[in-house]
Amino acid sequence: MVVEYIKGIGSARFCIFGRLLFRWRGSVYKLLWRDLLVYAVLYTLLSCFYRFYLKDSQKRLFEEVVQQSSKYRDLVPVSFLLGVYVSAVLVRYWAAFLSLPDNTGAAMLLATYIPRDDNRAFEIRSRVVRYINLTYALIFSQMSAAVQSTYPDLQALVNRHFLTAREKDILEEAEERSGVSTQWLPLAWCCQLVQSARDEGFIDTEAAKEALLKKLLEIRRQCGALLDWHQYNVPLVYTQVVTIAVYTYFLFSLLSEQYLDVALQYPRYEADLVVPAFALLELVMYLGLHKVAETLINPFGDDDNSFDFLRFLEEARCSAFVICHTRYGKISPEVPWRPRESTPIAFVDLTPSLGNAKTLATPSST
């Protein structure tokens, strides 16, 4: 996932960026070595073909092609296209990062506004935090291949105590009846639990209840924004234009950077250095920027620059429970991530053909 190197910069005293050049994970070398290898092989084949195989008349024709390629290669606005494209991708990457939800604020409010140590208060805090984490798991499984492989279905979430077997049945039945995803249903349960806590006197004021509901809706907004960043990408047509421009540029570079017979003294071809060092450097710069955009355009993958949703999910799961169940330095003796069964409440059937309210076993209690 995302490669961390800031700590090394803060503790180094000499040539830190020089040391960073020799790292492999997340490096430009790891991204470019295949392209560099293909370029070097094709360049060498063309050079050997020109030097050792072609006849004199054929060499003159090849030299004309090389010079024409050099003349018109720079007409492709690679720098402009890459600059705008990489800038757009970086803005999108950072905006997606800022959309990552945070449940610690909700945990702090739960610990503040429902401070009792009795079983019912403990149950309300545990369920609210667990349903928030369940929402994270449902949302992340739609975006991250790592989360999807770890939690391929609701049964896997039951096995890891994100929800109970009864809650699993409710989610499946609601999705079957409505025909839409039930990813936001756990947050609705959270809101219902907050209202129940207010009705039962665990939350003293309306302002406290509103603060909790506002925080839950903020989590809903952040998760929705994250889904939007995953679903709506940089327009495909722009990605295609930039990709075609970059690889066309280096296709012409295979010809235009060839070293010609120095005896003929063609302009810009007065020397024969055999190895096209500057062409390779140009390849690293331009194609490196293009590879940066390729890796950052999807921060929800499983490469070195993608978000580590699995770690984020586990850290959010543990930290929120510790925050909302710690009282003056003492952690509640019960294990909060062990789900409990509960009593049913009224659940509105979403199927248009039925349309009436039915009582189903739902996870929050009244």
Rosetta blueprint (number, residue, H / E / L):
1 M L
2 V L
3 V L
4 E L
5 Y L
6 I H
7 K H
8 G H
9 I H
10 G H
11 S H
12 A L
13 R L
14 F L
15 C L
16 I H
17 F H
18 G H
19 R H
20 L H
21 L L
22 F L
23 R L
24 W L
25 R L
26 G L
27 S L
28 V H
29 Y H
30 K H
31 L H
32 L H
33 W H
34 R H
35 D H
36 L H
37 L H
38 V H
39 Y H
40 A H
41 V H
42 L H
43 Y H
44 T H
45 L H
46 L H
47 S H
48 C H
49 F H
50 Y H
51 R H
52 F H
53 Y H
54 L L
55 K L
56 D H
57 S H
58 Q H
59 K H
60 R H
61 L H
62 F H
63 E H
64 E H
65 V H
66 V H
67 Q H
68 Q H
69 S H
70 S H
71 K H
72 Y H
73 R H
74 D H
75 L H
76 V L
77 P L
78 V H
79 S H
80 F H
81 L H
82 L H
83 G H
84 V H
85 Y H
86 V H
87 S H
88 A H
89 V H
90 L H
91 V H
92 R H
93 Y H
94 W H
95 A H
96 A H
97 F H
98 L H
99 S L
100 L L
101 P L
102 D L
103 N L
104 T H
105 G H
106 A H
107 A H
108 M H
109 L H
110 L H
111 A H
112 T H
113 Y H
114 I L
115 P L
116 R L
117 D L
118 D L
119 N H
120 R H
121 A H
122 F H
123 E H
124 I H
125 R H
126 S H
127 R H
128 V H
129 V H
130 R H
131 Y H
132 I H
133 N H
134 L H
135 T H
136 Y H
137 A H
138 L H
139 I H
140 F H
141 S H
142 Q H
143 M H
144 S L
145 A H
146 A H
147 V H
148 Q H
149 S H
150 T H
151 Y L
152 P L
153 D L
154 L H
155 Q H
156 A H
157 L H
158 V H
159 N H
160 R L
161 H L
162 F L
163 L L
164 T L
165 A H
166 R H
167 E H
168 K H
169 D H
170 I H
171 L H
172 E H
173 E H
174 A H
175 E H
176 E H
177 R H
178 S H
179 G L
180 V L
181 S L
182 T L
183 Q L
184 W L
185 L H
186 P H
187 L H
188 A H
189 W H
190 C H
191 C H
192 Q H
193 L H
194 V H
195 Q H
196 S H
197 A H
198 R H
199 D H
200 E L
201 G L
202 F L
203 I L
204 D L
205 T L
206 E H
207 A H
208 A H
209 K H
210 E H
211 A H
212 L H
213 L H
214 K H
215 K H
216 L H
217 L H
218 E H
219 I H
220 R H
221 R H
222 Q H
223 C H
224 G H
225 A H
226 L H
227 L H
228 D H
229 W H
230 H H
231 Q H
232 Y L
233 N L
234 V L
235 P L
236 L H
237 V H
238 Y H
239 T H
240 Q H
241 V H
242 V H
243 T H
244 I H
245 A H
246 V H
247 Y H
248 T H
249 Y H
250 F H
251 L H
252 F H
253 S H
254 L H
255 L H
256 S H
257 E L
258 Q L
259 Y L
260 L L
261 D L
262 V H
263 A H
264 L H
265 Q L
266 Y L
267 P L
268 R L
269 Y L
270 E L
271 A L
272 D L
273 L L
274 V L
275 V L
276 P L
277 A H
278 F H
279 A H
280 L H
281 L H
282 E H
283 L H
284 V H
285 M H
286 Y H
287 L H
288 G H
289 L H
290 H H
291 K H
292 V H
293 A H
294 E H
295 T H
296 L H
297 I L
298 N L
299 P L
300 F L
301 G L
302 D L
303 D L
304 D L
305 N L
306 S L
307 F L
308 D L
309 F H
310 L H
311 R H
312 F H
313 L H
314 E H
315 E H
316 A H
317 R H
318 C H
319 S H
320 A H
321 F H
322 V H
323 I H
324 C H
325 H L
326 T E
327 R E
328 Y L
329 G L
330 K E
331 I E
332 S L
333 P L
334 E L
335 V L
336 P L
337 W L
338 R L
339 P L
340 R L
341 E L
342 S L
343 T L
344 P L
345 I E
346 A E
347 F E
348 V E
349 D L
350 L L
351 T L
352 P L
353 S L
354 L L
355 G L
356 N L
357 A E
358 K E
359 T E
360 L E
361 A L
362 T L
363 P L
364 S L
365 S L
366 T L
